[in-house]
């Protein structure tokens, strides 16, 4: 927020608060400890650091705790560093406006030179007046205008300067994300300690570890729900093929047209979200523009800013309703019990399917399908 309002140097003003509180620690009185009044043995010596580490290494709970905290810290560091940028690139919209050029010329080094050279700024002028674009489209346009190396060097400055009016900014995302981390971190520390103390007082073994472990698992409900959905949905793709084969009189002649219908249905299912995310106020009437002009306007005028965020939630509603309708329709499919296994057949269908990879044409088809799935999911 300070960077967006003032400059990147202003963010370092926050460090003075840390220096102030750090200096105050030197004037605080040290609290008494239980060992302060304990009798001291002259023969007692402070253990060597390496000896302490060797002893701690023999305590499994301590080793596992350190490993878990190391993994958690690594994950939190990655999330803190990249989550704001990820959200910014996904949600923000970009367009080159006169204010973009002013913002780029206001960004200067300590010696007064422009952070983004004037020749790079001049290359952005043909983009002036274009409609707001998402990150992918806008980046492709920048790549075409200024080239790959300048984009790597000056891209962050251009993206911040070209954030569309009304669109969410990186500074606001960082502020909100940082506030969530701070508030949830303080609250979770107090609540976790409280629960750990309560469970430990009741005799629960490893109370603090259990609180940390179970709350970590509970923090992933949406991931678990999506995993369950995928586990239940993906097998239906192969089940539909099995039902089709079982009810066809001549699968070699009939399955092609059935499979083609499935492909058309797959394409058609991707269209409703497209219409949900269109800014219909800018789309001309079908009778005026004709089919090609009307369709071109649909692809050209998409929602931006808060309107896009609000409309995105409806894509999940449509997907959920379609899933329920499909589930009800599935009850009308012909009863197709599994065939009784014959002697010598594998009990595990997946093992039998894996053996088909021994055939070169099946292996090639499987590899191509895997690559195609990566592209679709990305």
Secondary structure by P-SEA (a helix, b strand, c coil): cccccccccccaaaaaaaaaaaaaaaabbbbbccccccccccccccccaaaaaaaaaacaaaaaaaaaaaaaaaaaaaaaacaaaaaaaacbbbbbcaaaaaaaaacccccccccccaaaaaaaccccccccccaaaaaaaaaaccccccccccaaaaaaaacccccccaaaaaaaaaaaaaaaaaaaaaaaaaaaaaaaaacccaaaaaaaaaaaaaccaaaaaaaaaaaacaaaaaaaaaaaaaacccccccaaaaaaaaaaaaaaaacaaaaaacccccccccccccaaaaaaaaaccccccaaaaaaaaaaaaaaaaaaaaaaaaaaaccccccccccccccccaaaaaaaccccaaaaaaaaaaaaaaaaaac
